[in-house]
Amino acid sequence: MPYIEIIEPENAKGDLKEIYHGLKESRGKLAQIHKIQSLNTESITAHMDLYMHVMFGKSPLKRAQREMIAVVVSAVNQCEYCQLHHAEALNHYWKDEEKVEQLRKDYSKVELSEIDLKLCKLAKKLTREPNGLEEQKDLQPLKDLGLSDRAILDATLVISYFNFVNRIVLGLGIETDDQEVQGYKY
């Protein structure tokens, strides 16, 4: 149960009612992360704009790579809500539930490309040690594998976004269940 008041869809009025309707239309359903922000409708809109840009916008990173990073960051932060949501999204691309579950437990034991393995390592390190990255040690190996500076920027945006969202979820007591996790449009 959330730690703060939320406005459920059946009680929404005005802008909030329109935002909820738009989210249901575009995403297939309404998530708890949206409802937790119901007391500040502008934050829902700004949040969704950022989410759509970071996760669905044009990028040298594939959608599956962005979902993979989301799962790793959320696992490091022990954010079950985001792990479940983005593991479901990642499985849409990987179509291998065992591989996705292993990623949640320990990405280093998953058969990944060298680039994906290094992206996971970056996600873990930036999440655990935000001031600990070193250009030569942490970013140059990605460049050596052919990742552009834009791809590294986009990976950093995904990592940063999920650290932000994980803190909303964990800080305000958002929980999920299997029913909420399934049925989104990817």
Secondary structure, 3 states (H helix, E strand, C coil): CCCCCCCCHHHCCHHHHHHHHHHHHHHCCCCHHHHCCCCCHHHHHHHHHHHHHHHHCCCCCCHHHHHHHHHHHHHHCCCHHHHHHHHHHHHHHHCCHHHHHHHHHCHHHCCCCHHHHHHHHHHHHHHHCCCCCCHHHHHHHHHHCCCCHHHHHHHHHHHHHHHHHHHHHHHHCCCCCHHHHCCCCC
